[in-house]
Amino acid sequence: MVLTTRQLNRATLARQQLLRRRRSDLVEAVRRIVALQAQDAASPYIALWNRVSGFRPGDLDAAFASRAVVKATLMRITLHTVVLDDHDPFLDAMQPTLRAARLHDRRFRRTGLSADDADALLPDVLAFASQPRTNADVEAWLDERIGVSPKPGVWWAMRQYGPFVHAPTGGPWSFGPRPAYVAAPSSTTSPTAGDPLQWLVRRYLAGFGPASVLDVAQFGLINRPRVRAALEAMAPELDELEGPDGTRFYDLPDAPRPRADTPAPPRLLPMWDSVLLAHADRSRVIAPAHRPLVMRRNGDVLPTVLVDGFVAGVWRPADGGIEVTAFGALSDEAWTGVEREARGLLALLADRDPGVYGRYGHWWASLPRDDVRVVGT
């Protein structure tokens, strides 16, 4: 089977619940979506509002508070929100990437400690973090314990490859600007059997497939030979497909692949939404010409507007509404759909943070201003 770009688009949007909002338990929704980017505290909330019918922010507050859902450094060495039962398997699969990126970094190496030294310290740090600890708390503890200078490099590495999660610290989106960490709680399920990378591949394909070797590698910043070996070992249980340019794609046999003409309603995605970052070839969601407008050189990924399943512009709160900057002419029907979504988003933000993402407003000065409208007022 040869897949078109639109078929790849619709398949991923279906699995991410962006073709149709689904009414479901909050934790089950996070499990189905797989992993939500969480660099900004608001983003998991806005991501779920786009995907879950009747989404209530308080449900996510409660899930974070109970640690049924956790926030931690995982794929791409960035912050993600996942269900607790998925945290340990993802961390196991990501260990080679996380350890290499942090224990070989100069910020750790200049402490004079070895990877073995850090590993030996880890159980005691986890015991200290049985209750929430700030960076200053842990660094002071390490200073008393080992007297390393510069000590921040030890904890900087350890908190990203070790089993730590962020503890809610308050604010409109559960997490404030100064993080606190706690040892990851034990999962309520048995440890995942088998190869952890193969487990990650299955979870990834379920939420973002079909995908190539390069896509899977991009999802986690995982070494390509590891990914290729995992997919080869899994070949009997996967479908092999051909992409638009002849690339080999892999998928779960029972995963949805809607028709290319399946309707895709407008959506107002948060900053760093996973659907924009989970593939090496992002043309299934964003045209190459639009990518530098949305994905800034420092790593910021602006909040985007999807029309017919593809990025058509960006949005931000402004003048009591949602300001939409379109990258091309949109139909009256598309604007009507965007207006409807904007009203829903404003209702979500009203009691939380009406000026969400305000500190990123400087990026708009460099965007095309041919078609800018404030909608939802």
C-alpha positions as CSV (number, residue, x, y, z in Angstrom):
1,M,0.0,0.0,0.0
2,V,1.3,3.5,-1.0
3,L,0.4,6.2,1.5
4,T,-0.1,9.8,0.4
5,T,0.8,12.8,2.6
6,R,-2.9,13.4,3.3
7,Q,-3.4,9.8,4.4
8,L,-0.5,10.1,6.8
9,N,-2.0,13.3,8.0
10,R,-5.4,11.8,8.7
11,A,-4.0,8.7,10.3
12,T,-2.0,10.7,12.8
13,L,-4.8,13.1,13.5
14,A,-7.2,10.2,14.1
15,R,-4.9,8.7,16.7
16,Q,-4.3,12.0,18.3
17,Q,-8.1,12.6,18.6
18,L,-7.8,15.7,16.4
19,L,-10.4,14.6,13.8
20,R,-13.0,14.2,16.5
21,R,-12.9,15.0,20.2
22,R,-13.6,11.9,22.3
23,R,-15.4,11.8,25.6
24,S,-13.4,9.7,27.9
25,D,-11.7,9.4,31.3
26,L,-8.9,12.0,31.6
27,V,-6.2,9.4,32.4
28,E,-7.4,7.1,29.6
29,A,-7.3,10.0,27.2
30,V,-3.6,10.8,28.1
31,R,-2.8,7.1,27.7
32,R,-4.4,7.0,24.2
33,I,-2.6,10.2,23.1
34,V,0.7,8.7,24.4
35,A,2.7,11.7,25.5
36,L,1.9,15.5,25.7
37,Q,4.7,18.1,25.4
38,A,4.9,20.0,28.6
39,Q,7.7,22.6,28.4
40,D,5.1,25.2,29.1
41,A,2.7,24.3,32.0
42,A,-0.4,25.4,30.0
43,S,0.3,23.2,27.0
44,P,-1.0,19.8,28.2
45,Y,-4.2,21.5,29.2
46,I,-4.7,23.1,25.8
47,A,-3.7,19.9,24.1
48,L,-6.3,17.9,25.9
49,W,-9.0,20.6,25.4
50,N,-8.4,20.1,21.6
51,R,-8.8,16.3,21.9
52,V,-11.2,15.5,24.7
53,S,-14.9,16.3,24.6
54,G,-16.1,18.1,27.7
55,F,-12.5,18.5,29.0
56,R,-12.4,20.0,32.5
57,P,-9.0,21.5,33.6
58,G,-9.7,20.4,37.2
59,D,-9.5,16.8,36.1
60,L,-6.0,17.3,35.0
61,D,-5.1,19.2,38.1
62,A,-6.4,16.2,40.2
63,A,-4.5,13.7,38.0
64,F,-1.3,15.6,38.5
65,A,-1.9,16.0,42.3
66,S,-2.6,12.2,42.7
67,R,0.3,11.4,40.2
68,A,-2.0,9.3,38.1
69,V,-0.5,11.5,35.4
70,V,3.1,12.8,35.7
71,K,5.4,15.3,34.2
72,A,9.0,14.3,33.5
73,T,12.0,14.6,31.2
74,L,11.5,11.8,28.6
75,M,11.4,11.8,24.8
76,R,13.7,14.2,23.0
77,I,15.1,15.1,26.4
78,T,12.2,17.4,27.0
79,L,9.3,17.6,29.4
80,H,6.3,15.4,28.7
81,T,3.1,14.5,30.4
82,V,2.3,10.8,30.5
83,V,0.3,8.4,32.6
84,L,2.1,7.0,35.6
85,D,2.1,3.4,34.2
86,D,3.9,4.6,31.1
87,H,6.6,6.6,32.9
88,D,9.0,3.8,33.8
89,P,8.8,2.0,30.4
90,F,9.5,5.2,28.6
91,L,12.3,6.1,31.0
92,D,13.8,2.6,30.4
93,A,13.6,2.9,26.7
94,M,15.1,6.4,26.8
95,Q,18.0,5.6,29.2
96,P,20.8,5.4,26.5
97,T,19.8,8.7,25.1
98,L,19.3,10.5,28.4
99,R,22.5,9.2,30.0
100,A,24.6,10.0,26.9
101,A,23.2,13.5,26.6
102,R,23.6,14.4,30.3
103,L,26.5,12.3,31.7
104,H,28.8,13.2,28.7
105,D,27.9,16.9,28.8
106,R,30.5,19.3,30.0
107,R,28.2,20.6,32.7
108,F,28.4,17.2,34.4
109,R,31.9,16.3,33.4
110,R,33.4,19.5,34.9
111,T,32.2,18.4,38.3
112,G,34.9,15.7,38.3
113,L,32.5,13.0,39.0
114,S,32.0,9.9,36.9
115,A,28.8,8.3,35.7
116,D,29.4,5.5,38.3
117,D,29.7,8.2,41.0
118,A,26.3,9.6,39.9
119,D,24.7,6.2,39.8
120,A,26.0,5.5,43.3
121,L,24.5,8.7,44.6
122,L,21.2,8.2,42.9
123,P,19.5,5.9,45.6
124,D,20.2,8.4,48.3
125,V,19.0,11.3,46.2
126,L,15.8,9.4,45.5
127,A,15.3,8.8,49.2
128,F,15.8,12.5,49.9
129,A,13.3,13.3,47.2
130,S,10.6,11.1,48.7
131,Q,8.9,14.5,49.3
132,P,9.0,17.4,46.8
133,R,12.4,19.2,46.7
134,T,13.5,22.3,44.8
135,N,16.7,22.6,42.9
136,A,18.2,24.6,45.7
137,D,17.1,21.9,48.2
138,V,18.9,19.1,46.3
139,E,22.0,21.2,45.6
140,A,22.4,22.1,49.3
141,W,22.0,18.4,50.2
142,L,24.6,17.4,47.6
143,D,26.9,20.2,48.9
144,E,26.8,18.7,52.4
145,R,27.1,15.2,51.1
146,I,30.0,15.4,48.6
147,G,31.0,19.1,48.4
148,V,31.2,19.1,44.6
149,S,31.8,22.4,42.9
150,P,30.2,23.4,40.7
151,K,27.5,21.2,42.2
152,P,24.5,22.2,39.9
153,G,26.0,20.0,37.2
154,V,25.5,16.8,39.3
155,W,21.8,17.4,40.0
156,W,21.2,18.9,36.5
157,A,22.2,15.5,35.0
158,M,20.7,13.3,37.6
159,R,17.2,14.8,37.6
160,Q,17.0,14.2,33.8
161,Y,18.1,10.6,33.5
162,G,17.0,9.4,36.9
163,P,13.4,8.5,37.9
164,F,12.2,11.9,39.1
165,V,9.0,13.6,38.2
166,H,7.8,17.2,38.7
167,A,5.7,17.9,41.8
168,P,2.8,20.4,41.3
169,T,3.8,23.8,42.7
170,G,0.6,25.8,42.1
171,G,-0.3,28.5,39.6
172,P,-3.0,28.4,37.0
173,W,-1.7,25.2,35.3
174,S,-0.5,23.2,38.3
175,F,3.2,24.0,37.8
176,G,4.9,27.3,38.5
177,P,8.1,28.8,37.1
178,R,10.3,27.3,39.8
179,P,10.1,23.5,39.6
180,A,10.1,21.0,42.4
181,Y,11.0,17.3,42.0
182,V,9.9,14.1,43.7
183,A,11.0,10.5,43.2
184,A,8.7,8.8,40.7
185,P,6.0,6.8,42.5
186,S,5.7,3.1,41.9
187,S,3.4,2.1,39.0
188,T,0.1,0.3,39.8
189,T,0.8,-2.2,37.1
190,S,3.5,-4.9,36.7
191,P,6.7,-3.8,34.9
192,T,6.5,-4.0,31.1
193,A,7.9,-7.3,29.9
194,G,10.2,-7.5,26.9
195,D,12.5,-5.0,25.2
196,P,11.7,-1.4,26.4
197,L,12.5,0.1,23.0
198,Q,10.1,-2.2,21.2
199,W,7.5,-1.2,23.8
200,L,8.1,2.5,23.0
201,V,7.8,1.8,19.3
202,R,4.4,0.2,19.8
203,R,3.2,3.1,21.9
204,Y,4.5,5.6,19.4
205,L,2.9,3.9,16.4
206,A,-0.4,3.7,18.2
207,G,-0.4,7.4,18.8
208,F,1.6,8.9,15.8
209,G,2.0,6.2,13.1
210,P,2.5,5.2,10.4
211,A,6.2,6.1,10.8
212,S,9.6,5.5,9.3
213,V,12.8,4.6,11.0
214,L,13.7,8.3,11.0
215,D,10.4,9.3,12.5
216,V,10.8,6.9,15.5
217,A,14.4,8.1,16.0
218,Q,13.2,11.7,16.0
219,F,10.4,11.0,18.5
220,G,12.9,10.1,21.2
221,L,16.2,11.3,19.7
222,I,17.1,7.7,19.7
223,N,20.1,6.3,17.9
224,R,18.9,5.1,14.4
225,P,20.6,1.7,14.5
226,R,18.8,0.9,17.7
227,V,15.5,1.9,16.1
228,R,16.2,0.0,13.0
229,A,17.1,-3.2,15.0
230,A,13.9,-2.9,17.0
231,L,11.7,-2.5,13.9
232,E,13.4,-5.5,12.3
233,A,12.8,-7.6,15.3
234,M,9.1,-6.5,15.3
235,A,8.6,-7.0,11.6
236,P,6.3,-10.1,11.9
237,E,3.8,-8.0,14.0
238,L,3.9,-4.8,11.9
239,D,2.5,-3.7,8.5
240,E,5.1,-2.4,6.1
241,L,3.9,0.4,3.9
242,E,5.3,2.8,1.3
243,G,5.3,6.5,1.8
244,P,4.8,9.3,-0.8
245,D,8.5,9.4,-1.8
246,G,9.1,5.6,-1.5
247,T,10.1,5.7,2.2
248,R,9.3,2.5,4.1
249,F,6.8,3.0,6.8
250,Y,5.7,0.8,9.7
251,D,2.4,0.5,11.4
252,L,0.3,-1.6,13.8
253,P,-2.1,-3.7,11.7
254,D,-5.2,-2.6,13.6
255,A,-4.4,1.1,13.8
256,P,-6.8,3.5,12.1
257,R,-5.9,4.9,8.7
258,P,-8.9,7.0,7.6
259,R,-9.5,8.1,4.0
260,A,-7.6,11.1,2.7
261,D,-10.8,13.0,2.3
262,T,-11.9,12.5,5.9
263,P,-13.0,15.9,7.2
264,A,-10.6,17.5,9.7
265,P,-12.1,20.4,11.6
266,P,-10.0,23.5,12.7
267,R,-8.0,23.2,15.8
268,L,-6.0,25.7,17.9
269,L,-3.0,23.7,19.2
270,P,-0.8,24.7,22.1
271,M,2.9,25.6,21.9
272,W,5.1,22.6,21.3
273,D,2.1,20.3,20.5
274,S,3.4,16.8,20.0
275,V,1.8,16.4,16.6
276,L,4.2,18.9,15.2
277,L,7.3,17.4,16.8
278,A,6.9,13.6,16.7
279,H,8.2,13.0,13.1
280,A,11.4,13.6,11.2
281,D,9.3,14.5,8.1
282,R,6.8,17.0,9.5
283,S,5.2,17.6,6.1
284,R,2.3,15.4,7.2
285,V,1.2,18.3,9.4
286,I,3.1,21.4,8.3
287,A,4.3,22.6,4.9
288,P,8.1,23.1,4.7
289,A,7.5,26.8,3.8
290,H,5.6,27.3,7.1
291,R,7.9,25.4,9.3
292,P,10.4,28.3,10.0
293,L,7.5,30.6,10.9
294,V,6.3,28.2,13.6
295,M,9.5,26.5,14.8
296,R,11.9,29.1,15.9
297,R,15.7,28.7,15.9
298,N,15.9,28.6,19.7
299,G,13.5,25.7,19.9
300,D,10.2,27.6,20.6
301,V,7.3,26.1,18.7
302,L,4.4,28.6,18.4
303,P,0.7,27.8,19.1
304,T,-0.7,26.8,15.7
305,V,-4.0,26.8,13.8
306,L,-4.9,23.7,11.9
307,V,-7.2,24.0,8.9
308,D,-8.1,20.9,7.0
309,G,-5.5,19.0,9.1
310,F,-2.5,21.2,8.3
311,V,-0.9,24.2,9.9
312,A,-2.5,27.3,8.4
313,G,-1.3,30.0,10.9
314,V,-0.6,30.8,14.5
315,W,-2.7,32.2,17.3
316,R,-2.3,34.2,20.5
317,P,-4.7,36.0,23.0
318,A,-5.3,39.6,22.1
319,D,-8.0,42.3,22.7
320,G,-10.4,40.0,24.4
321,G,-10.3,37.4,21.7
322,I,-7.9,35.2,19.8
323,E,-5.6,36.8,17.3
324,V,-5.1,34.5,14.3
325,T,-2.3,35.1,11.8
326,A,-3.1,33.1,8.7
327,F,-0.3,32.1,6.4
328,G,-2.5,32.1,3.3
329,A,-6.1,32.9,2.3
330,L,-8.7,31.0,4.3
331,S,-12.2,30.3,3.2
332,D,-15.2,31.8,4.9
333,E,-16.1,28.3,6.1
334,A,-12.6,27.9,7.6
335,W,-12.8,31.2,9.4
336,T,-16.2,30.2,10.8
337,G,-14.7,27.0,12.2
338,V,-11.7,28.9,13.7
339,E,-14.1,31.4,15.3
340,R,-16.0,28.5,16.9
341,E,-12.8,27.0,18.3
342,A,-11.6,30.4,19.5
343,R,-14.7,30.9,21.6
344,G,-14.2,27.6,23.3
345,L,-10.5,28.3,23.9
346,L,-11.3,31.7,25.4
347,A,-13.7,30.0,27.8
348,L,-11.0,27.6,28.8
349,L,-8.5,30.4,29.4
350,A,-10.9,32.8,31.2
351,D,-10.6,31.2,34.7
352,R,-6.9,30.2,34.3
353,D,-4.7,32.5,32.2
354,P,-6.3,34.7,29.6
355,G,-2.9,36.0,28.4
356,V,-1.4,32.5,28.1
357,Y,2.0,32.4,26.3
358,G,2.3,36.2,26.6
359,R,6.1,36.1,27.1
360,Y,6.5,34.7,23.6
361,G,4.8,37.6,21.9
362,H,8.1,39.0,20.5
363,W,8.0,36.3,17.8
364,W,5.0,37.9,16.1
365,A,7.0,40.9,14.9
366,S,8.7,38.6,12.3
367,L,5.6,36.9,11.1
368,P,3.7,37.8,7.9
369,R,0.8,40.1,8.7
370,D,-1.2,39.8,5.4
371,D,-4.3,38.3,7.0
372,V,-4.7,38.8,10.8
373,R,-8.0,38.7,12.5
374,V,-9.2,38.7,16.1
375,V,-11.9,36.1,16.5
376,G,-14.0,34.7,19.3
377,T,-14.8,38.1,20.9
